[in-house]
Amino acid sequence: MAKILISDPVSTECIELLEKAGHDLDIKTDKKTPEELADMIQGYDAIVIRSATKVRKVAIDAADKLKLIVRGGVGIDNIDHEYARSKGITVSNTPTASSQSVAELALAHMLALYRFLPQANITMRNGEWNKKQYKGKEVAGKVLGIIGLGNIGKSLAKKAITLDMTVLAYDPYVKETDMNVEIVDLDTLLKRSDIFSLHIPHTEGTHYIIDADAIAKMKDGVMIINCARGGVVDEKALLDALNSGKVAFAGIDSFEEEPTKNLELVSHKNVSVTPHIGASTKEAQDRVGLEVAEVIIEFFK
């Protein structure tokens, strides 16, 4: 039996499965700083987090029994994971649970922007009828450039192909695929794509992978979608490109600072925004909880 700290909310099914397996759970999902986590982490064999809790060095150093950190979700940038592993602590996540949900949100932003849904919603509520102004585009026939062909990127690619889009992908870890996707280098993807969708973690290597230089290589009038992580797109460069028309549209779910204070960007007339809700569907949350429970149960067998 393991003593487990549930630091962020998980599904009822996850709790029930862990309790049925005989584990001792402490559910403390109130917001806490890394320093506050350090004060309470002693005595726990495992901790479960989502996005809110940050497991930094201060908490890792304070942990006296910790063997496992489980992040319910894809990215592990809110964990000092390399440091934790150097201390003999296993770090796990749930890489497939939210793939469908994030891919669907990316696609929703594309469709909404090409058909002026955000603008039409706002103007119609103001009593306007701008039928002639909202001459949109079809995604069919467009070239979608996916940056990061992991689980989410693959899910989006499948959906895009069924919508008659041509799909290019750049991923330094993927050399070939059995999907109808052309694997290309980043420069080729930047030059050929009409729509870009990012599905990569935020690391030193991916920081500002879309910056002013990258945008300069793109066609005029492209669309950029970021449902990945803040920091992979340079928000200043994106805003400048939106203002100049180089980038026609942007769909943003992840921001450099969250909650974002970049009101100029989120208020831009050609931007569709959501508050980092890529994984926020009932189905994804249920799968996350199930995978978290499976990881812990298997680890402590």
C-alpha angles and dihedrals in degrees: 000000000000129000107231131191113212099202100171130033118280132176123285088241090059091053092047094049093050093047091047088054088057101253123147110235131198110191109202106155099159115122113272138177121235087255092052089049089053090056093055105033098085114113098022123122094196141011129207118207139169123189102307102061117074115205103202133169092272091061094040091053091049094051111100100179105019114138103158139035115190121192113199097217141037110279122065098190090117088065126070084227100168090051091047092052090049086059092053095258118139115228118202137171139183102252100175104037099088100029096107094045096050092045091051091051092051089051091046091056091050094051093043093052097045090051096041094239096153092049094044092051092053099043096044090054086056090055096258126138105199098170095145094048096058102069099151139186136246121240088216110103094017123123113243116201112201117197106203119026099205125123094302094042091051092049091052091046091055091051093046093050091054087054090056096253124147108237127209122178136195119197122145090210096052119071100167141006138193090225124096089261127122112225109215140164119266096256091053091049091049093051099044107037127097094191128030125202122185122211105165137112120256107252137146088269096050099040108129092351082160105052136138093286092051092048090050089061093055128093117262114268100025129155124233122200122190114186091144121074136322112256097043089090122049100232094200092052090047093051092048090051092048091051092049094045094240085119110040099189141009131193113197130186098153126054138191089242122028123234083032122228092190094111093160089062098042091045094051111125093232098047129097113200139188129177099249095289099144094123095033102113127111091240094051093046091051091050092047091053092048093049092047090053092047092051093051096043092049093045095054097042 
